[in-house]
């Protein structure tokens, strides 16, 4: 990818063209949430699919973790991260709905894997850190979405109040309506 194309992507982002579309701190929080989702999704997937741990965790009285569930954090984390980046670039109702669904799926998947890690001990101490971090990253994404929604609601309420005040208080009229210059 050329450097000019990367610079061009920054110019096309919504917050540069419309500063009221999304507040700037939320953009950086969304970017951090996207990075967390990618990193924790990859770590959780690696923790549940690597051969030594996967083979040692399988015992006769307990079933191993299903392969689709082991790979789910990589897929869901990547999709949620992409949805956060798209919400930064071009906020819309579709990306907002996708974020809600993917953040909820992230939390649910992380909680299921956390429960599996906690209850699937073979005499070894559980290592649920990746699953907990993945669920937490999804919760952070959902919290950012909720805070952004409340911020938009507050901005709309302030605009509505400002419109009411402007209608009730007449504008100040200029002392001179027109200036006539005689030469």
SEKE-962867 format. One record per residue (C-alpha): x negated, z negated, y; residue in one letter; residue number from 1. Coordinates in Angstrom, 1 decimal, padded with zeros to 4 digits. Layout:
! SEKE-962867
<X = X; Z = Z; Y = Y; r = a; k = NUM> $
...
//
This chain:
! SEKE-962867
<X = 000.0; Z = 000.0; Y = 000.0; r = x; k = 1> $
<X = -001.4; Z = 001.0; Y = 003.3; r = x; k = 2> $
<X = -002.0; Z = -001.6; Y = 006.1; r = x; k = 3> $
<X = 000.2; Z = 000.3; Y = 008.5; r = x; k = 4> $
<X = 003.1; Z = 000.1; Y = 006.0; r = x; k = 5> $
<X = 002.7; Z = -003.6; Y = 005.8; r = x; k = 6> $
<X = 002.7; Z = -003.9; Y = 009.5; r = x; k = 7> $
<X = 005.8; Z = -001.7; Y = 009.7; r = x; k = 8> $
<X = 007.6; Z = -004.1; Y = 007.3; r = x; k = 9> $
<X = 007.0; Z = -006.9; Y = 009.7; r = x; k = 10> $
<X = 008.6; Z = -005.0; Y = 012.5; r = x; k = 11> $
<X = 011.7; Z = -004.2; Y = 010.5; r = x; k = 12> $
<X = 012.6; Z = -007.8; Y = 009.7; r = x; k = 13> $
<X = 015.9; Z = -009.1; Y = 011.1; r = x; k = 14> $
<X = 014.4; Z = -012.0; Y = 013.0; r = x; k = 15> $
<X = 012.2; Z = -009.7; Y = 015.1; r = x; k = 16> $
<X = 015.0; Z = -007.4; Y = 016.1; r = x; k = 17> $
<X = 017.7; Z = -010.1; Y = 016.5; r = x; k = 18> $
<X = 016.3; Z = -013.6; Y = 017.2; r = x; k = 19> $
<X = 019.8; Z = -015.1; Y = 016.9; r = x; k = 20> $
<X = 020.3; Z = -013.7; Y = 013.4; r = x; k = 21> $
<X = 018.2; Z = -016.3; Y = 011.6; r = x; k = 22> $
<X = 016.2; Z = -019.1; Y = 013.1; r = x; k = 23> $
<X = 012.5; Z = -018.8; Y = 012.7; r = x; k = 24> $
<X = 011.8; Z = -022.0; Y = 010.9; r = x; k = 25> $
<X = 014.3; Z = -021.1; Y = 008.2; r = x; k = 26> $
<X = 012.4; Z = -017.8; Y = 007.7; r = x; k = 27> $
<X = 009.2; Z = -019.7; Y = 006.9; r = x; k = 28> $
<X = 011.1; Z = -022.1; Y = 004.6; r = x; k = 29> $
<X = 012.7; Z = -019.2; Y = 002.8; r = x; k = 30> $
<X = 009.3; Z = -017.6; Y = 002.3; r = x; k = 31> $
<X = 007.9; Z = -020.9; Y = 001.0; r = x; k = 32> $
<X = 010.9; Z = -021.2; Y = -001.4; r = x; k = 33> $
<X = 010.3; Z = -017.7; Y = -002.7; r = x; k = 34> $
<X = 006.7; Z = -018.6; Y = -003.4; r = x; k = 35> $
<X = 007.7; Z = -021.8; Y = -005.1; r = x; k = 36> $
<X = 010.2; Z = -019.9; Y = -007.3; r = x; k = 37> $
<X = 007.6; Z = -017.4; Y = -008.4; r = x; k = 38> $
<X = 004.9; Z = -019.9; Y = -009.1; r = x; k = 39> $
<X = 007.1; Z = -022.4; Y = -010.9; r = x; k = 40> $
<X = 008.9; Z = -019.7; Y = -012.9; r = x; k = 41> $
<X = 005.6; Z = -018.3; Y = -014.1; r = x; k = 42> $
<X = 004.3; Z = -021.8; Y = -014.9; r = x; k = 43> $
<X = 007.4; Z = -022.8; Y = -016.8; r = x; k = 44> $
<X = 007.5; Z = -019.6; Y = -018.8; r = x; k = 45> $
<X = 003.8; Z = -019.9; Y = -019.7; r = x; k = 46> $
<X = 004.3; Z = -023.6; Y = -020.7; r = x; k = 47> $
<X = 007.1; Z = -022.7; Y = -023.1; r = x; k = 48> $
<X = 005.7; Z = -019.4; Y = -024.5; r = x; k = 49> $
<X = 002.0; Z = -020.1; Y = -025.2; r = x; k = 50> $
<X = 001.2; Z = -020.2; Y = -028.8; r = x; k = 51> $
<X = -000.4; Z = -023.6; Y = -029.4; r = x; k = 52> $
<X = 002.3; Z = -025.7; Y = -027.8; r = x; k = 53> $
<X = 005.1; Z = -023.5; Y = -029.2; r = x; k = 54> $
<X = 003.8; Z = -023.8; Y = -032.7; r = x; k = 55> $
<X = 003.0; Z = -027.5; Y = -032.5; r = x; k = 56> $
<X = 006.5; Z = -028.3; Y = -031.1; r = x; k = 57> $
<X = 008.3; Z = -026.8; Y = -034.1; r = x; k = 58> $
<X = 009.2; Z = -029.4; Y = -036.6; r = x; k = 59> $
<X = 011.6; Z = -029.2; Y = -039.6; r = x; k = 60> $
<X = 014.2; Z = -031.5; Y = -038.0; r = x; k = 61> $
<X = 014.2; Z = -029.7; Y = -034.7; r = x; k = 62> $
<X = 014.7; Z = -026.0; Y = -033.8; r = x; k = 63> $
<X = 012.2; Z = -024.3; Y = -031.5; r = x; k = 64> $
<X = 013.1; Z = -023.2; Y = -028.0; r = x; k = 65> $
<X = 014.9; Z = -019.8; Y = -028.1; r = x; k = 66> $
<X = 012.8; Z = -017.0; Y = -026.8; r = x; k = 67> $
<X = 015.3; Z = -015.8; Y = -024.2; r = x; k = 68> $
<X = 015.5; Z = -019.3; Y = -022.8; r = x; k = 69> $
<X = 011.7; Z = -019.6; Y = -022.7; r = x; k = 70> $
<X = 011.5; Z = -016.3; Y = -020.7; r = x; k = 71> $
<X = 014.4; Z = -017.1; Y = -018.4; r = x; k = 72> $
<X = 012.4; Z = -018.9; Y = -015.7; r = x; k = 73> $
<X = 010.2; Z = -015.8; Y = -015.2; r = x; k = 74> $
<X = 013.2; Z = -013.5; Y = -014.8; r = x; k = 75> $
<X = 015.4; Z = -015.9; Y = -012.8; r = x; k = 76> $
<X = 012.5; Z = -017.1; Y = -010.6; r = x; k = 77> $
<X = 011.5; Z = -013.6; Y = -009.7; r = x; k = 78> $
<X = 015.0; Z = -012.5; Y = -008.9; r = x; k = 79> $
<X = 015.7; Z = -015.5; Y = -006.8; r = x; k = 80> $
<X = 012.4; Z = -015.0; Y = -004.9; r = x; k = 81> $
<X = 013.3; Z = -011.4; Y = -004.3; r = x; k = 82> $
<X = 016.7; Z = -012.4; Y = -003.0; r = x; k = 83> $
<X = 015.1; Z = -014.9; Y = -000.6; r = x; k = 84> $
<X = 012.8; Z = -012.2; Y = 000.7; r = x; k = 85> $
<X = 015.7; Z = -009.8; Y = 001.1; r = x; k = 86> $
<X = 017.7; Z = -012.4; Y = 003.0; r = x; k = 87> $
<X = 014.7; Z = -012.8; Y = 005.4; r = x; k = 88> $
<X = 014.5; Z = -009.0; Y = 005.9; r = x; k = 89> $
<X = 018.2; Z = -008.1; Y = 006.1; r = x; k = 90> $
<X = 020.6; Z = -011.0; Y = 005.9; r = x; k = 91> $
<X = 024.0; Z = -010.0; Y = 004.5; r = x; k = 92> $
<X = 026.9; Z = -011.4; Y = 002.5; r = x; k = 93> $
<X = 025.7; Z = -009.8; Y = -000.7; r = x; k = 94> $
<X = 022.3; Z = -011.4; Y = -000.5; r = x; k = 95> $
<X = 023.9; Z = -014.7; Y = 000.4; r = x; k = 96> $
<X = 026.1; Z = -014.5; Y = -002.7; r = x; k = 97> $
<X = 023.2; Z = -013.5; Y = -004.8; r = x; k = 98> $
<X = 021.2; Z = -016.4; Y = -003.5; r = x; k = 99> $
<X = 023.9; Z = -018.9; Y = -004.3; r = x; k = 100> $
<X = 024.2; Z = -017.6; Y = -007.9; r = x; k = 101> $
<X = 020.5; Z = -017.3; Y = -008.5; r = x; k = 102> $
<X = 019.7; Z = -020.7; Y = -007.0; r = x; k = 103> $
<X = 022.3; Z = -022.3; Y = -009.2; r = x; k = 104> $
<X = 021.0; Z = -020.5; Y = -012.2; r = x; k = 105> $
<X = 017.5; Z = -021.7; Y = -011.4; r = x; k = 106> $
<X = 018.6; Z = -025.3; Y = -011.2; r = x; k = 107> $
<X = 020.6; Z = -025.0; Y = -014.4; r = x; k = 108> $
<X = 017.8; Z = -023.3; Y = -016.3; r = x; k = 109> $
<X = 015.3; Z = -025.9; Y = -015.1; r = x; k = 110> $
<X = 017.5; Z = -028.7; Y = -016.1; r = x; k = 111> $
<X = 018.1; Z = -027.3; Y = -019.6; r = x; k = 112> $
<X = 014.4; Z = -026.8; Y = -020.1; r = x; k = 113> $
<X = 013.7; Z = -030.3; Y = -018.7; r = x; k = 114> $
<X = 016.2; Z = -031.8; Y = -021.2; r = x; k = 115> $
<X = 014.5; Z = -029.8; Y = -024.0; r = x; k = 116> $
<X = 011.1; Z = -031.1; Y = -022.9; r = x; k = 117> $
<X = 012.3; Z = -034.7; Y = -022.7; r = x; k = 118> $
<X = 014.2; Z = -034.8; Y = -026.0; r = x; k = 119> $
<X = 011.8; Z = -032.6; Y = -028.0; r = x; k = 120> $
<X = 008.9; Z = -035.0; Y = -028.4; r = x; k = 121> $
<X = 006.9; Z = -034.9; Y = -031.6; r = x; k = 122> $
<X = 005.2; Z = -038.2; Y = -031.0; r = x; k = 123> $
<X = 003.4; Z = -036.5; Y = -028.1; r = x; k = 124> $
<X = 004.1; Z = -037.4; Y = -024.5; r = x; k = 125> $
<X = 006.5; Z = -034.9; Y = -022.9; r = x; k = 126> $
<X = 005.2; Z = -032.5; Y = -020.2; r = x; k = 127> $
<X = 008.4; Z = -031.6; Y = -018.3; r = x; k = 128> $
<X = 006.6; Z = -031.1; Y = -015.0; r = x; k = 129> $
<X = 007.0; Z = -027.3; Y = -014.9; r = x; k = 130> $
<X = 010.7; Z = -027.4; Y = -015.7; r = x; k = 131> $
<X = 011.3; Z = -030.1; Y = -013.2; r = x; k = 132> $
<X = 009.4; Z = -028.2; Y = -010.5; r = x; k = 133> $
<X = 011.4; Z = -025.0; Y = -011.4; r = x; k = 134> $
<X = 014.7; Z = -026.9; Y = -011.0; r = x; k = 135> $
<X = 013.5; Z = -028.5; Y = -007.8; r = x; k = 136> $
<X = 012.5; Z = -025.0; Y = -006.3; r = x; k = 137> $
<X = 016.0; Z = -023.8; Y = -007.0; r = x; k = 138> $
<X = 017.4; Z = -026.9; Y = -005.4; r = x; k = 139> $
<X = 015.2; Z = -026.3; Y = -002.3; r = x; k = 140> $
<X = 016.5; Z = -022.7; Y = -002.1; r = x; k = 141> $
<X = 020.1; Z = -023.9; Y = -002.3; r = x; k = 142> $
<X = 019.4; Z = -026.6; Y = 000.4; r = x; k = 143> $
<X = 017.9; Z = -024.0; Y = 002.7; r = x; k = 144> $
<X = 021.0; Z = -021.8; Y = 002.3; r = x; k = 145> $
<X = 023.3; Z = -024.7; Y = 003.1; r = x; k = 146> $
<X = 021.3; Z = -025.7; Y = 006.2; r = x; k = 147> $
<X = 021.2; Z = -022.2; Y = 007.4; r = x; k = 148> $
<X = 025.0; Z = -021.9; Y = 006.9; r = x; k = 149> $
<X = 025.5; Z = -025.1; Y = 008.9; r = x; k = 150> $
<X = 023.2; Z = -023.8; Y = 011.6; r = x; k = 151> $
<X = 025.2; Z = -020.6; Y = 011.9; r = x; k = 152> $
<X = 028.4; Z = -022.6; Y = 012.0; r = x; k = 153> $
<X = 027.1; Z = -024.8; Y = 014.8; r = x; k = 154> $
<X = 025.9; Z = -021.8; Y = 016.8; r = x; k = 155> $
<X = 029.3; Z = -020.2; Y = 016.6; r = x; k = 156> $
<X = 031.0; Z = -023.4; Y = 017.7; r = x; k = 157> $
<X = 028.6; Z = -023.6; Y = 020.7; r = x; k = 158> $
<X = 029.3; Z = -020.0; Y = 021.6; r = x; k = 159> $
<X = 033.1; Z = -020.7; Y = 021.4; r = x; k = 160> $
<X = 032.8; Z = -023.7; Y = 023.6; r = x; k = 161> $
<X = 030.7; Z = -021.8; Y = 026.1; r = x; k = 162> $
<X = 033.3; Z = -019.0; Y = 026.3; r = x; k = 163> $
<X = 036.0; Z = -021.7; Y = 026.9; r = x; k = 164> $
<X = 033.9; Z = -023.2; Y = 029.7; r = x; k = 165> $
<X = 033.3; Z = -019.8; Y = 031.3; r = x; k = 166> $
<X = 037.0; Z = -019.1; Y = 031.3; r = x; k = 167> $
<X = 038.0; Z = -022.4; Y = 032.8; r = x; k = 168> $
<X = 035.3; Z = -022.6; Y = 035.5; r = x; k = 169> $
<X = 035.4; Z = -019.6; Y = 037.9; r = x; k = 170> $
<X = 032.2; Z = -017.9; Y = 038.7; r = x; k = 171> $
<X = 030.6; Z = -018.5; Y = 042.0; r = x; k = 172> $
<X = 031.3; Z = -015.8; Y = 044.5; r = x; k = 173> $
<X = 028.6; Z = -014.5; Y = 046.7; r = x; k = 174> $
<X = 028.9; Z = -015.4; Y = 050.3; r = x; k = 175> $
<X = 028.4; Z = -011.8; Y = 051.4; r = x; k = 176> $
<X = 030.4; Z = -009.3; Y = 049.6; r = x; k = 177> $
<X = 028.6; Z = -006.4; Y = 051.1; r = x; k = 178> $
<X = 025.9; Z = -005.8; Y = 053.6; r = x; k = 179> $
<X = 026.4; Z = -003.1; Y = 056.1; r = x; k = 180> $
<X = 023.3; Z = -001.7; Y = 057.8; r = x; k = 181> $
<X = 023.8; Z = 000.0; Y = 061.1; r = x; k = 182> $
<X = 021.0; Z = 002.2; Y = 062.2; r = x; k = 183> $
//
